[in-house]
């Protein structure tokens, strides 16, 4: 389950560069040095993924996010702006989760369906899975909204070091809680319908029928 959401490396990609930024900024008070340090580490992590032949989706998204935050912070002269793109992304994702749950098209089901070989069958053929995915999506949405409710006041009224350390502290625990709740909800749900296996079986039957039709008469 953890790997479906980026795994350990995903947590490293999204957390450690921010930790480096706030640590360097706390000691040097230099936005430029802090931004370069965080971006350099993000690039190193991306290269490490390439060397290990791992998926690059999270690495590249991490590099892009760090680069955008670093550019914004340096350009504005405000270290807090390093964290603003990630905060806005988190808030937008939280809203998307909540809206999708309300619309009865929970995003967690959309994300996990193909991985679990059920695609979107849970929407029409497996109401127990639909309920579990809806609960999971609500969990992600509420947890990310709570995270945003803590971070944005710090962005508006706190200083850069306070915001940075709190953001680092709120990186992994809420993520792990969301993954854990998703696992709990799905563990109690009916098993997924393997629509990939169904399609493969149907293709085999159709191929066998065609072979029978094309076979020469005895």
Biotite code that builds the C-alpha atoms (Angstrom):
import biotite.structure as struc

atoms = struc.array([
    struc.Atom([0.000, 0.000, 0.000], chain_id="A", res_id=1, res_name="UNK", atom_name="CA", element="C"),
    struc.Atom([2.797, 2.406, 0.887], chain_id="A", res_id=2, res_name="UNK", atom_name="CA", element="C"),
    struc.Atom([4.492, 1.868, -2.476], chain_id="A", res_id=3, res_name="UNK", atom_name="CA", element="C"),
    struc.Atom([1.304, 2.858, -4.284], chain_id="A", res_id=4, res_name="UNK", atom_name="CA", element="C"),
    struc.Atom([1.686, 6.344, -2.808], chain_id="A", res_id=5, res_name="UNK", atom_name="CA", element="C"),
    struc.Atom([5.385, 6.744, -3.516], chain_id="A", res_id=6, res_name="UNK", atom_name="CA", element="C"),
    struc.Atom([6.958, 4.536, -0.856], chain_id="A", res_id=7, res_name="UNK", atom_name="CA", element="C"),
    struc.Atom([9.915, 5.425, 1.320], chain_id="A", res_id=8, res_name="UNK", atom_name="CA", element="C"),
    struc.Atom([11.759, 7.155, -1.502], chain_id="A", res_id=9, res_name="UNK", atom_name="CA", element="C"),
    struc.Atom([8.727, 9.311, -2.165], chain_id="A", res_id=10, res_name="UNK", atom_name="CA", element="C"),
    struc.Atom([8.748, 10.464, 1.449], chain_id="A", res_id=11, res_name="UNK", atom_name="CA", element="C"),
    struc.Atom([12.458, 11.223, 1.193], chain_id="A", res_id=12, res_name="UNK", atom_name="CA", element="C"),
    struc.Atom([11.989, 13.185, -2.047], chain_id="A", res_id=13, res_name="UNK", atom_name="CA", element="C"),
    struc.Atom([9.255, 15.357, -0.577], chain_id="A", res_id=14, res_name="UNK", atom_name="CA", element="C"),
    struc.Atom([10.628, 15.850, 2.941], chain_id="A", res_id=15, res_name="UNK", atom_name="CA", element="C"),
    struc.Atom([14.420, 15.946, 3.041], chain_id="A", res_id=16, res_name="UNK", atom_name="CA", element="C"),
    struc.Atom([14.982, 18.921, 0.670], chain_id="A", res_id=17, res_name="UNK", atom_name="CA", element="C"),
    struc.Atom([12.652, 21.023, 2.805], chain_id="A", res_id=18, res_name="UNK", atom_name="CA", element="C"),
    struc.Atom([14.528, 19.905, 5.893], chain_id="A", res_id=19, res_name="UNK", atom_name="CA", element="C"),
    struc.Atom([17.807, 20.964, 4.295], chain_id="A", res_id=20, res_name="UNK", atom_name="CA", element="C"),
    struc.Atom([16.367, 24.353, 3.336], chain_id="A", res_id=21, res_name="UNK", atom_name="CA", element="C"),
    struc.Atom([15.179, 25.217, 6.835], chain_id="A", res_id=22, res_name="UNK", atom_name="CA", element="C"),
    struc.Atom([18.339, 23.834, 8.460], chain_id="A", res_id=23, res_name="UNK", atom_name="CA", element="C"),
    struc.Atom([20.636, 25.848, 6.199], chain_id="A", res_id=24, res_name="UNK", atom_name="CA", element="C"),
    struc.Atom([18.476, 28.953, 6.486], chain_id="A", res_id=25, res_name="UNK", atom_name="CA", element="C"),
    struc.Atom([18.404, 28.683, 10.270], chain_id="A", res_id=26, res_name="UNK", atom_name="CA", element="C"),
    struc.Atom([22.196, 28.673, 10.382], chain_id="A", res_id=27, res_name="UNK", atom_name="CA", element="C"),
    struc.Atom([23.037, 31.071, 7.533], chain_id="A", res_id=28, res_name="UNK", atom_name="CA", element="C"),
    struc.Atom([19.908, 33.254, 7.106], chain_id="A", res_id=29, res_name="UNK", atom_name="CA", element="C"),
    struc.Atom([20.707, 33.173, 3.387], chain_id="A", res_id=30, res_name="UNK", atom_name="CA", element="C"),
    struc.Atom([17.768, 32.399, 1.122], chain_id="A", res_id=31, res_name="UNK", atom_name="CA", element="C"),
    struc.Atom([20.025, 31.830, -1.887], chain_id="A", res_id=32, res_name="UNK", atom_name="CA", element="C"),
    struc.Atom([22.354, 29.377, -0.143], chain_id="A", res_id=33, res_name="UNK", atom_name="CA", element="C"),
    struc.Atom([19.396, 27.534, 1.385], chain_id="A", res_id=34, res_name="UNK", atom_name="CA", element="C"),
    struc.Atom([17.578, 27.318, -1.949], chain_id="A", res_id=35, res_name="UNK", atom_name="CA", element="C"),
    struc.Atom([20.661, 26.061, -3.792], chain_id="A", res_id=36, res_name="UNK", atom_name="CA", element="C"),
    struc.Atom([21.303, 23.463, -1.088], chain_id="A", res_id=37, res_name="UNK", atom_name="CA", element="C"),
    struc.Atom([17.738, 22.137, -1.226], chain_id="A", res_id=38, res_name="UNK", atom_name="CA", element="C"),
    struc.Atom([17.662, 22.080, -5.024], chain_id="A", res_id=39, res_name="UNK", atom_name="CA", element="C"),
    struc.Atom([21.049, 20.364, -5.238], chain_id="A", res_id=40, res_name="UNK", atom_name="CA", element="C"),
    struc.Atom([19.904, 17.639, -2.857], chain_id="A", res_id=41, res_name="UNK", atom_name="CA", element="C"),
    struc.Atom([16.681, 17.197, -4.808], chain_id="A", res_id=42, res_name="UNK", atom_name="CA", element="C"),
    struc.Atom([18.687, 16.691, -7.997], chain_id="A", res_id=43, res_name="UNK", atom_name="CA", element="C"),
    struc.Atom([20.957, 14.181, -6.244], chain_id="A", res_id=44, res_name="UNK", atom_name="CA", element="C"),
    struc.Atom([17.903, 12.217, -5.120], chain_id="A", res_id=45, res_name="UNK", atom_name="CA", element="C"),
    struc.Atom([16.539, 12.227, -8.668], chain_id="A", res_id=46, res_name="UNK", atom_name="CA", element="C"),
    struc.Atom([19.858, 10.950, -10.028], chain_id="A", res_id=47, res_name="UNK", atom_name="CA", element="C"),
    struc.Atom([19.881, 8.256, -7.351], chain_id="A", res_id=48, res_name="UNK", atom_name="CA", element="C"),
    struc.Atom([16.483, 7.102, -8.600], chain_id="A", res_id=49, res_name="UNK", atom_name="CA", element="C"),
    struc.Atom([17.826, 6.927, -12.145], chain_id="A", res_id=50, res_name="UNK", atom_name="CA", element="C"),
    struc.Atom([20.792, 4.856, -10.993], chain_id="A", res_id=51, res_name="UNK", atom_name="CA", element="C"),
    struc.Atom([18.511, 2.525, -9.029], chain_id="A", res_id=52, res_name="UNK", atom_name="CA", element="C"),
    struc.Atom([16.140, 2.305, -12.039], chain_id="A", res_id=53, res_name="UNK", atom_name="CA", element="C"),
    struc.Atom([13.201, 3.424, -9.938], chain_id="A", res_id=54, res_name="UNK", atom_name="CA", element="C"),
    struc.Atom([10.147, 5.342, -11.078], chain_id="A", res_id=55, res_name="UNK", atom_name="CA", element="C"),
    struc.Atom([10.968, 8.969, -11.766], chain_id="A", res_id=56, res_name="UNK", atom_name="CA", element="C"),
    struc.Atom([7.480, 10.426, -11.336], chain_id="A", res_id=57, res_name="UNK", atom_name="CA", element="C"),
    struc.Atom([7.913, 11.427, -7.701], chain_id="A", res_id=58, res_name="UNK", atom_name="CA", element="C"),
    struc.Atom([11.539, 12.441, -8.194], chain_id="A", res_id=59, res_name="UNK", atom_name="CA", element="C"),
    struc.Atom([10.797, 14.812, -11.070], chain_id="A", res_id=60, res_name="UNK", atom_name="CA", element="C"),
    struc.Atom([7.734, 16.235, -9.342], chain_id="A", res_id=61, res_name="UNK", atom_name="CA", element="C"),
    struc.Atom([9.903, 16.792, -6.272], chain_id="A", res_id=62, res_name="UNK", atom_name="CA", element="C"),
    struc.Atom([12.628, 18.528, -8.289], chain_id="A", res_id=63, res_name="UNK", atom_name="CA", element="C"),
    struc.Atom([10.062, 20.712, -10.031], chain_id="A", res_id=64, res_name="UNK", atom_name="CA", element="C"),
    struc.Atom([8.401, 21.656, -6.746], chain_id="A", res_id=65, res_name="UNK", atom_name="CA", element="C"),
    struc.Atom([11.714, 22.449, -5.057], chain_id="A", res_id=66, res_name="UNK", atom_name="CA", element="C"),
    struc.Atom([12.928, 24.448, -8.058], chain_id="A", res_id=67, res_name="UNK", atom_name="CA", element="C"),
    struc.Atom([9.720, 26.467, -8.201], chain_id="A", res_id=68, res_name="UNK", atom_name="CA", element="C"),
    struc.Atom([9.766, 27.123, -4.460], chain_id="A", res_id=69, res_name="UNK", atom_name="CA", element="C"),
    struc.Atom([13.448, 28.063, -4.531], chain_id="A", res_id=70, res_name="UNK", atom_name="CA", element="C"),
    struc.Atom([12.932, 30.453, -7.445], chain_id="A", res_id=71, res_name="UNK", atom_name="CA", element="C"),
    struc.Atom([9.912, 32.039, -5.779], chain_id="A", res_id=72, res_name="UNK", atom_name="CA", element="C"),
    struc.Atom([11.737, 32.474, -2.465], chain_id="A", res_id=73, res_name="UNK", atom_name="CA", element="C"),
    struc.Atom([14.846, 34.000, -4.039], chain_id="A", res_id=74, res_name="UNK", atom_name="CA", element="C"),
    struc.Atom([12.835, 36.250, -6.352], chain_id="A", res_id=75, res_name="UNK", atom_name="CA", element="C"),
    struc.Atom([10.592, 37.555, -3.565], chain_id="A", res_id=76, res_name="UNK", atom_name="CA", element="C"),
    struc.Atom([13.297, 37.736, -0.910], chain_id="A", res_id=77, res_name="UNK", atom_name="CA", element="C"),
    struc.Atom([10.990, 35.885, 1.481], chain_id="A", res_id=78, res_name="UNK", atom_name="CA", element="C"),
    struc.Atom([12.155, 32.484, 2.718], chain_id="A", res_id=79, res_name="UNK", atom_name="CA", element="C"),
    struc.Atom([8.593, 31.476, 3.593], chain_id="A", res_id=80, res_name="UNK", atom_name="CA", element="C"),
    struc.Atom([7.728, 31.477, -0.093], chain_id="A", res_id=81, res_name="UNK", atom_name="CA", element="C"),
    struc.Atom([9.943, 28.424, -0.550], chain_id="A", res_id=82, res_name="UNK", atom_name="CA", element="C"),
    struc.Atom([7.143, 26.427, 1.070], chain_id="A", res_id=83, res_name="UNK", atom_name="CA", element="C"),
    struc.Atom([4.180, 28.181, -0.524], chain_id="A", res_id=84, res_name="UNK", atom_name="CA", element="C"),
    struc.Atom([3.951, 26.092, -3.747], chain_id="A", res_id=85, res_name="UNK", atom_name="CA", element="C"),
    struc.Atom([3.873, 22.869, -1.755], chain_id="A", res_id=86, res_name="UNK", atom_name="CA", element="C"),
    struc.Atom([1.307, 24.288, 0.640], chain_id="A", res_id=87, res_name="UNK", atom_name="CA", element="C"),
    struc.Atom([-0.940, 25.369, -2.221], chain_id="A", res_id=88, res_name="UNK", atom_name="CA", element="C"),
    struc.Atom([-0.560, 21.939, -3.809], chain_id="A", res_id=89, res_name="UNK", atom_name="CA", element="C"),
    struc.Atom([-1.533, 20.264, -0.533], chain_id="A", res_id=90, res_name="UNK", atom_name="CA", element="C"),
    struc.Atom([-4.577, 22.494, -0.154], chain_id="A", res_id=91, res_name="UNK", atom_name="CA", element="C"),
    struc.Atom([-5.632, 21.909, -3.749], chain_id="A", res_id=92, res_name="UNK", atom_name="CA", element="C"),
    struc.Atom([-5.231, 18.168, -3.330], chain_id="A", res_id=93, res_name="UNK", atom_name="CA", element="C"),
    struc.Atom([-7.295, 18.246, -0.138], chain_id="A", res_id=94, res_name="UNK", atom_name="CA", element="C"),
    struc.Atom([-10.105, 20.083, -1.912], chain_id="A", res_id=95, res_name="UNK", atom_name="CA", element="C"),
    struc.Atom([-9.934, 17.622, -4.815], chain_id="A", res_id=96, res_name="UNK", atom_name="CA", element="C"),
    struc.Atom([-10.256, 14.679, -2.420], chain_id="A", res_id=97, res_name="UNK", atom_name="CA", element="C"),
    struc.Atom([-13.255, 16.207, -0.661], chain_id="A", res_id=98, res_name="UNK", atom_name="CA", element="C"),
    struc.Atom([-15.010, 17.186, -3.890], chain_id="A", res_id=99, res_name="UNK", atom_name="CA", element="C"),
    struc.Atom([-14.424, 13.756, -5.434], chain_id="A", res_id=100, res_name="UNK", atom_name="CA", element="C"),
    struc.Atom([-15.828, 12.050, -2.335], chain_id="A", res_id=101, res_name="UNK", atom_name="CA", element="C"),
    struc.Atom([-18.906, 14.274, -2.409], chain_id="A", res_id=102, res_name="UNK", atom_name="CA", element="C"),
    struc.Atom([-19.321, 13.533, -6.122], chain_id="A", res_id=103, res_name="UNK", atom_name="CA", element="C"),
    struc.Atom([-19.161, 9.779, -5.406], chain_id="A", res_id=104, res_name="UNK", atom_name="CA", element="C"),
    struc.Atom([-16.070, 9.441, -7.571], chain_id="A", res_id=105, res_name="UNK", atom_name="CA", element="C"),
    struc.Atom([-13.411, 9.090, -4.850], chain_id="A", res_id=106, res_name="UNK", atom_name="CA", element="C"),
    struc.Atom([-9.909, 9.842, -6.055], chain_id="A", res_id=107, res_name="UNK", atom_name="CA", element="C"),
    struc.Atom([-8.285, 7.105, -3.994], chain_id="A", res_id=108, res_name="UNK", atom_name="CA", element="C"),
    struc.Atom([-10.288, 4.572, -5.979], chain_id="A", res_id=109, res_name="UNK", atom_name="CA", element="C"),
    struc.Atom([-9.221, 6.198, -9.227], chain_id="A", res_id=110, res_name="UNK", atom_name="CA", element="C"),
    struc.Atom([-5.574, 6.029, -8.131], chain_id="A", res_id=111, res_name="UNK", atom_name="CA", element="C"),
    struc.Atom([-5.558, 2.524, -6.686], chain_id="A", res_id=112, res_name="UNK", atom_name="CA", element="C"),
    struc.Atom([-8.017, 0.839, -9.049], chain_id="A", res_id=113, res_name="UNK", atom_name="CA", element="C"),
    struc.Atom([-5.525, 0.247, -11.883], chain_id="A", res_id=114, res_name="UNK", atom_name="CA", element="C"),
    struc.Atom([-2.809, -0.819, -9.432], chain_id="A", res_id=115, res_name="UNK", atom_name="CA", element="C"),
    struc.Atom([-5.122, -3.422, -7.879], chain_id="A", res_id=116, res_name="UNK", atom_name="CA", element="C"),
    struc.Atom([-6.300, -4.560, -11.344], chain_id="A", res_id=117, res_name="UNK", atom_name="CA", element="C"),
    struc.Atom([-9.894, -3.530, -10.689], chain_id="A", res_id=118, res_name="UNK", atom_name="CA", element="C"),
    struc.Atom([-9.848, -0.266, -12.659], chain_id="A", res_id=119, res_name="UNK", atom_name="CA", element="C"),
    struc.Atom([-13.208, 1.435, -12.008], chain_id="A", res_id=120, res_name="UNK", atom_name="CA", element="C"),
    struc.Atom([-15.222, -1.745, -11.432], chain_id="A", res_id=121, res_name="UNK", atom_name="CA", element="C"),
    struc.Atom([-15.685, -0.738, -7.790], chain_id="A", res_id=122, res_name="UNK", atom_name="CA", element="C"),
    struc.Atom([-18.048, 2.048, -8.855], chain_id="A", res_id=123, res_name="UNK", atom_name="CA", element="C"),
    struc.Atom([-20.702, -0.201, -10.383], chain_id="A", res_id=124, res_name="UNK", atom_name="CA", element="C"),
    struc.Atom([-19.942, -3.788, -9.393], chain_id="A", res_id=125, res_name="UNK", atom_name="CA", element="C"),
    struc.Atom([-18.484, -3.650, -5.900], chain_id="A", res_id=126, res_name="UNK", atom_name="CA", element="C"),
    struc.Atom([-20.380, -1.323, -3.527], chain_id="A", res_id=127, res_name="UNK", atom_name="CA", element="C"),
    struc.Atom([-18.272, -2.408, -0.558], chain_id="A", res_id=128, res_name="UNK", atom_name="CA", element="C"),
    struc.Atom([-15.135, -1.221, -2.315], chain_id="A", res_id=129, res_name="UNK", atom_name="CA", element="C"),
    struc.Atom([-16.894, 1.989, -3.309], chain_id="A", res_id=130, res_name="UNK", atom_name="CA", element="C"),
    struc.Atom([-17.663, 2.677, 0.342], chain_id="A", res_id=131, res_name="UNK", atom_name="CA", element="C"),
    struc.Atom([-14.092, 1.921, 1.400], chain_id="A", res_id=132, res_name="UNK", atom_name="CA", element="C"),
    struc.Atom([-12.618, 4.166, -1.272], chain_id="A", res_id=133, res_name="UNK", atom_name="CA", element="C"),
    struc.Atom([-14.989, 6.954, -0.277], chain_id="A", res_id=134, res_name="UNK", atom_name="CA", element="C"),
    struc.Atom([-13.943, 6.670, 3.379], chain_id="A", res_id=135, res_name="UNK", atom_name="CA", element="C"),
    struc.Atom([-10.285, 6.625, 2.367], chain_id="A", res_id=136, res_name="UNK", atom_name="CA", element="C"),
    struc.Atom([-10.699, 9.687, 0.191], chain_id="A", res_id=137, res_name="UNK", atom_name="CA", element="C"),
    struc.Atom([-12.441, 11.534, 3.016], chain_id="A", res_id=138, res_name="UNK", atom_name="CA", element="C"),
    struc.Atom([-9.566, 10.591, 5.317], chain_id="A", res_id=139, res_name="UNK", atom_name="CA", element="C"),
    struc.Atom([-6.969, 12.006, 2.934], chain_id="A", res_id=140, res_name="UNK", atom_name="CA", element="C"),
    struc.Atom([-9.000, 15.154, 2.378], chain_id="A", res_id=141, res_name="UNK", atom_name="CA", element="C"),
    struc.Atom([-9.628, 15.871, 6.056], chain_id="A", res_id=142, res_name="UNK", atom_name="CA", element="C"),
    struc.Atom([-6.030, 15.155, 7.081], chain_id="A", res_id=143, res_name="UNK", atom_name="CA", element="C"),
    struc.Atom([-4.618, 17.412, 4.372], chain_id="A", res_id=144, res_name="UNK", atom_name="CA", element="C"),
    struc.Atom([-7.107, 20.149, 5.239], chain_id="A", res_id=145, res_name="UNK", atom_name="CA", element="C"),
    struc.Atom([-6.018, 19.924, 8.875], chain_id="A", res_id=146, res_name="UNK", atom_name="CA", element="C"),
    struc.Atom([-2.397, 20.174, 7.768], chain_id="A", res_id=147, res_name="UNK", atom_name="CA", element="C"),
    struc.Atom([-3.209, 23.261, 5.706], chain_id="A", res_id=148, res_name="UNK", atom_name="CA", element="C"),
    struc.Atom([-5.078, 24.783, 8.646], chain_id="A", res_id=149, res_name="UNK", atom_name="CA", element="C"),
    struc.Atom([-1.859, 24.592, 10.663], chain_id="A", res_id=150, res_name="UNK", atom_name="CA", element="C"),
    struc.Atom([0.584, 25.748, 7.990], chain_id="A", res_id=151, res_name="UNK", atom_name="CA", element="C"),
    struc.Atom([-1.178, 28.725, 6.436], chain_id="A", res_id=152, res_name="UNK", atom_name="CA", element="C"),
    struc.Atom([-1.488, 30.706, 9.694], chain_id="A", res_id=153, res_name="UNK", atom_name="CA", element="C"),
    struc.Atom([2.240, 30.147, 10.202], chain_id="A", res_id=154, res_name="UNK", atom_name="CA", element="C"),
    struc.Atom([2.873, 31.393, 6.674], chain_id="A", res_id=155, res_name="UNK", atom_name="CA", element="C"),
    struc.Atom([0.847, 34.534, 7.340], chain_id="A", res_id=156, res_name="UNK", atom_name="CA", element="C"),
    struc.Atom([1.944, 35.308, 10.893], chain_id="A", res_id=157, res_name="UNK", atom_name="CA", element="C"),
    struc.Atom([4.957, 33.137, 11.737], chain_id="A", res_id=158, res_name="UNK", atom_name="CA", element="C"),
    struc.Atom([8.555, 33.399, 10.629], chain_id="A", res_id=159, res_name="UNK", atom_name="CA", element="C"),
    struc.Atom([10.361, 31.274, 8.060], chain_id="A", res_id=160, res_name="UNK", atom_name="CA", element="C"),
    struc.Atom([12.099, 28.984, 10.536], chain_id="A", res_id=161, res_name="UNK", atom_name="CA", element="C"),
    struc.Atom([8.887, 28.254, 12.437], chain_id="A", res_id=162, res_name="UNK", atom_name="CA", element="C"),
    struc.Atom([7.062, 27.480, 9.217], chain_id="A", res_id=163, res_name="UNK", atom_name="CA", element="C"),
    struc.Atom([9.919, 25.360, 7.914], chain_id="A", res_id=164, res_name="UNK", atom_name="CA", element="C"),
    struc.Atom([10.323, 23.163, 10.971], chain_id="A", res_id=165, res_name="UNK", atom_name="CA", element="C"),
    struc.Atom([6.579, 22.675, 11.401], chain_id="A", res_id=166, res_name="UNK", atom_name="CA", element="C"),
    struc.Atom([6.185, 21.818, 7.717], chain_id="A", res_id=167, res_name="UNK", atom_name="CA", element="C"),
    struc.Atom([8.938, 19.228, 7.993], chain_id="A", res_id=168, res_name="UNK", atom_name="CA", element="C"),
    struc.Atom([7.310, 17.792, 11.114], chain_id="A", res_id=169, res_name="UNK", atom_name="CA", element="C"),
    struc.Atom([3.967, 17.598, 9.306], chain_id="A", res_id=170, res_name="UNK", atom_name="CA", element="C"),
    struc.Atom([5.435, 15.888, 6.268], chain_id="A", res_id=171, res_name="UNK", atom_name="CA", element="C"),
    struc.Atom([5.599, 12.179, 7.017], chain_id="A", res_id=172, res_name="UNK", atom_name="CA", element="C"),
    struc.Atom([3.195, 11.552, 9.971], chain_id="A", res_id=173, res_name="UNK", atom_name="CA", element="C"),
    struc.Atom([0.000, 12.771, 8.220], chain_id="A", res_id=174, res_name="UNK", atom_name="CA", element="C"),
    struc.Atom([1.016, 10.858, 5.106], chain_id="A", res_id=175, res_name="UNK", atom_name="CA", element="C"),
    struc.Atom([1.539, 7.628, 7.035], chain_id="A", res_id=176, res_name="UNK", atom_name="CA", element="C"),
    struc.Atom([-1.743, 8.122, 8.891], chain_id="A", res_id=177, res_name="UNK", atom_name="CA", element="C"),
    struc.Atom([-3.587, 8.552, 5.591], chain_id="A", res_id=178, res_name="UNK", atom_name="CA", element="C"),
    struc.Atom([-1.972, 5.438, 4.128], chain_id="A", res_id=179, res_name="UNK", atom_name="CA", element="C"),
    struc.Atom([-2.740, 3.455, 7.288], chain_id="A", res_id=180, res_name="UNK", atom_name="CA", element="C"),
    struc.Atom([-6.409, 4.468, 7.279], chain_id="A", res_id=181, res_name="UNK", atom_name="CA", element="C"),
    struc.Atom([-6.653, 3.593, 3.599], chain_id="A", res_id=182, res_name="UNK", atom_name="CA", element="C"),
    struc.Atom([-5.210, 0.160, 4.339], chain_id="A", res_id=183, res_name="UNK", atom_name="CA", element="C"),
    struc.Atom([-7.665, -0.351, 7.222], chain_id="A", res_id=184, res_name="UNK", atom_name="CA", element="C"),
    struc.Atom([-10.692, 0.624, 5.132], chain_id="A", res_id=185, res_name="UNK", atom_name="CA", element="C"),
    struc.Atom([-9.674, -1.561, 2.191], chain_id="A", res_id=186, res_name="UNK", atom_name="CA", element="C"),
    struc.Atom([-8.770, -4.507, 4.423], chain_id="A", res_id=187, res_name="UNK", atom_name="CA", element="C"),
    struc.Atom([-12.361, -4.558, 5.676], chain_id="A", res_id=188, res_name="UNK", atom_name="CA", element="C"),
    struc.Atom([-13.827, -4.214, 2.178], chain_id="A", res_id=189, res_name="UNK", atom_name="CA", element="C"),
    struc.Atom([-14.660, -7.027, -0.262], chain_id="A", res_id=190, res_name="UNK", atom_name="CA", element="C"),
    struc.Atom([-11.758, -8.122, -2.468], chain_id="A", res_id=191, res_name="UNK", atom_name="CA", element="C"),
    struc.Atom([-11.268, -6.277, -5.752], chain_id="A", res_id=192, res_name="UNK", atom_name="CA", element="C"),
    struc.Atom([-12.728, -7.629, -8.962], chain_id="A", res_id=193, res_name="UNK", atom_name="CA", element="C"),
    struc.Atom([-9.806, -8.455, -11.230], chain_id="A", res_id=194, res_name="UNK", atom_name="CA", element="C"),
    struc.Atom([-11.131, -6.948, -14.441], chain_id="A", res_id=195, res_name="UNK", atom_name="CA", element="C"),
    struc.Atom([-7.764, -7.415, -16.138], chain_id="A", res_id=196, res_name="UNK", atom_name="CA", element="C"),
    struc.Atom([-8.034, -11.175, -15.639], chain_id="A", res_id=197, res_name="UNK", atom_name="CA", element="C"),
    struc.Atom([-11.616, -11.038, -16.886], chain_id="A", res_id=198, res_name="UNK", atom_name="CA", element="C"),
    struc.Atom([-10.549, -9.249, -20.055], chain_id="A", res_id=199, res_name="UNK", atom_name="CA", element="C"),
    struc.Atom([-7.703, -11.696, -20.617], chain_id="A", res_id=200, res_name="UNK", atom_name="CA", element="C"),
    struc.Atom([-10.076, -14.630, -20.165], chain_id="A", res_id=201, res_name="UNK", atom_name="CA", element="C"),
    struc.Atom([-12.589, -13.080, -22.551], chain_id="A", res_id=202, res_name="UNK", atom_name="CA", element="C"),
    struc.Atom([-9.877, -12.532, -25.148], chain_id="A", res_id=203, res_name="UNK", atom_name="CA", element="C"),
    struc.Atom([-8.823, -16.173, -24.832], chain_id="A", res_id=204, res_name="UNK", atom_name="CA", element="C"),
    struc.Atom([-12.401, -17.373, -25.331], chain_id="A", res_id=205, res_name="UNK", atom_name="CA", element="C"),
    struc.Atom([-12.883, -15.136, -28.351], chain_id="A", res_id=206, res_name="UNK", atom_name="CA", element="C"),
    struc.Atom([-9.595, -16.334, -29.834], chain_id="A", res_id=207, res_name="UNK", atom_name="CA", element="C"),
    struc.Atom([-10.615, -19.954, -29.263], chain_id="A", res_id=208, res_name="UNK", atom_name="CA", element="C"),
    struc.Atom([-13.993, -19.333, -30.904], chain_id="A", res_id=209, res_name="UNK", atom_name="CA", element="C"),
    struc.Atom([-12.317, -17.736, -33.922], chain_id="A", res_id=210, res_name="UNK", atom_name="CA", element="C"),
    struc.Atom([-9.953, -20.678, -34.203], chain_id="A", res_id=211, res_name="UNK", atom_name="CA", element="C"),
    struc.Atom([-12.908, -23.072, -34.168], chain_id="A", res_id=212, res_name="UNK", atom_name="CA", element="C"),
    struc.Atom([-14.713, -21.067, -36.842], chain_id="A", res_id=213, res_name="UNK", atom_name="CA", element="C"),
    struc.Atom([-11.636, -20.944, -39.055], chain_id="A", res_id=214, res_name="UNK", atom_name="CA", element="C"),
    struc.Atom([-10.732, -24.584, -38.562], chain_id="A", res_id=215, res_name="UNK", atom_name="CA", element="C"),
    struc.Atom([-11.248, -26.687, -41.746], chain_id="A", res_id=216, res_name="UNK", atom_name="CA", element="C"),
    struc.Atom([-14.181, -29.041, -41.657], chain_id="A", res_id=217, res_name="UNK", atom_name="CA", element="C"),
    struc.Atom([-13.306, -32.692, -41.049], chain_id="A", res_id=218, res_name="UNK", atom_name="CA", element="C"),
])
